[in-house]
Amino acid sequence: MNNKFEWNRFCNVVKKDFRNMWPTFGTTAIVLASLPFTVWLLGLVIDRTAVIDPYWRVVMIMLVSSLAAIMLPSRLYRTMNLRNEGIYYAMLPASKLEKYLSMLFFTFIVAPAVVYLGSMVLDIILRLLPAGPYHHWLWQSKGGFPLITSFSADDNFMSGFHSWLLTAATWTSLFATPAIFLYAATLFKKHKVLYTFLILYLLEFVLTVVAIPIVVALIKNADFLEWFYDTIFQYGPENLMNWVMGIIAVFNFMIFVLFTWLTWRRLKKMPY
């Protein structure tokens, strides 16, 4: 369990994780990849004339792919931090660095890719059916090809708004959230995903309670309102949105770096 890296040992760890992925995560992957089917079914049952734009189908596929990254650590590495069962993981003939890199590889690449491709295949099958709300192919989305889609604003929305900032904020969020759940998988022994969701919900609730009186006070402050409106009229709402999306992207990136580092630190000091 040293920190050295050796390519052959790393490949062996990846092969081992890949073999364990189906029995531990296979059912979850199938359920996640099939979630867009429920939207298709609802559209067929509720309104036979409904049309679901491929742009929103791309968004759905991206979301279930992100859910795959969230769910995988609690399945594939469920016993990693258990005092008795975790001994097997600790005794694998590989360094801590090799195991850590394999965890990142499966969490941020393999699991989302498997669910992504499964959802893509399902979408093609549903598009081929003579009935249903899928009337266009995924690659006909206004956001571009679904693998590298840019979550862009409408052309008539704000001419000065940089859509690549929205894309950056979206993609960084797809990495930041799984990083939190990856770290949580090294902490909680049971109900890893559930406990993490509850903690994030509680944190959001606390921040909301704190933020509401601050926002109310700012709204009642005439000087702040005057400065805010002057800023909007001087620089335009598109520039304000550019700043907001840029700050969100930077914040998400910092969350990703922080929690992947905490995961590495936790793995190095894992007690057994």
Secondary structure, DSSP 4 states (H G I P E B T S, - for coil): --S---HHHHHHHHHHHHHHHHHHHHHHHHHHHHHHHHHHHHHHHH-TT----HHHHHHHHHHHHHHHHHHHHHHHTTTTT-TTTHHHHHTSSS-HHHHHHHHHHIIIIIHHHHHHHHHHHHHHHHHHSSSSS--S-GGG-TT-SGGG---PPPTTT-TT--HHHHHHHHHHHHHHHHHHHHHHHTT-SS-HHHHHHHHHHHHHHHHHHHHHHHHHHHHH-HHHHHHHHHHHHHH-HHHHHHHHHHHHHHHHHHHHHHHHHHHHHHHHT---
